[in-house]
């Protein structure tokens, strides 16, 4: 995947390309995770409030299930930038990201439930 998303020049005060460059520098810094997340949060706020900063391909939806659109991932896969889209009534199955995330909601709302596994974890396909 290319690191450059084509945007019309001069339309936005901030862009996905700028977010990607600045975010990658922060992620690759030797900062503590708390500091990385704090700095990425401010970049995300800037991105989602900039008119037309996020390209249309981020908002492509699917009728059959939620859509995760890959917008950027470096070759070493240290992180990725996804455009997640849910149509009204769509959900995701219970899952674990196994890492941190910074989420920006451009339209609508995200509702999240946090679960705690209470069994011994011996069956990775089924939990209580």
N, C-alpha and C positions, 0 to 999 in steps of 0.2 A: 504494500500500500504506500502510496506516495505521501510525503509529509506536507505537501502543499495542496490545500483546497482552493480552487479558483473562486475568487470573489470579485465582484465588480469594483474597480478602483474608485476610491474616494467616497464610497457610500457609508462606510462605518468608521466610527471613532476607535473601535477595537474589533479584532477579528479572531476567528478560530486559529488562524496561523500564528498570530501573536500569542494567544493562549497556549498553544502547543509549544512554541519555543520557550516561553517564560516558565510554563509548567514543567517542561522536561528539565530545564536547568535547576529548578527547585527540587524535583524528585531525585536528580542525580547529585545533589549537594550532600554534604556529610552532616546535614542537620538532623536533629531529633525528629521522630515521627510527629510529635505534637506541633513543632514549628513548621514542618512541611505541610501538614493539614491546615494550619492557620493561614499560611501564605497562599495555599491553593484555594482556600475558601474565598479570599478577597479577589483572586483572579476569576473564579467562577461567577461571583456576583457581578463583576465587571462585564464578563462575557454575556450572561443572560439578560443584562439590561441594555446592551448595545443594540440599537435597531439593525436588523438584518445581518448581525455578526455571525450567526450560525447558518450554514448553507442548507438549502432545501432538502438535500439528500439525508440530512439528519432526522427529518420528520416523516420519512416514508413509513407508512403503517401497513399492517397485514390484516385481512379480514378474519383469518382463522385463529390467530394468536398474537400475542404481543410481539413487537419487532425490536431487535437490537441491531442497530446499524453501525458498523465499524467505521469510524471517521479517521482514526490514526492509531498506529501501533508501530513503534520502532522495531528494527530487526531483532534486537535482543529481547523483545517482549516484556520489558521491565514494567510497562504500564500500557493502558489502552484508553482511548477516548471513544465512547459509544454514544449514539443517539438512541435512547430507549423510548419506544412509543407504545402506548396502550390506547385502544379505542374504548369507549364506555362499556363497562362490564367485563373487560378482559382482565385476567389476573396472571400471576406467575405461580408455579408450584413452589412449595416450601423448598428453600435452598440455602446454601452457605457460600458466601463469596470467598471465604478463607483469607481475606485481606481487608484492608480499609478501602473506602471509596469517598469521593466528593461528588455530591449529587446536586444538580441545578435543575429546577423545575421551571420550564418556560411557559407552560400553559396548563391549567387544571391543577390537580393536586396529587401527591403521592401519599398513600397510606401504607405503613409498614408495621408488621407484627414481628416481634422478637420472641423466639422460642428457645427453651432450654431443654436439652435432652436429659431424660431422667432414667434411661436404662443404662446397661453396661457398655453399649456401643459395639457389641459383638457382631451385629448384623448391620452393615453399612446401607442396606437397601430399605430397612424398616426401623423406625424409631418410636419410642413412646415419649 
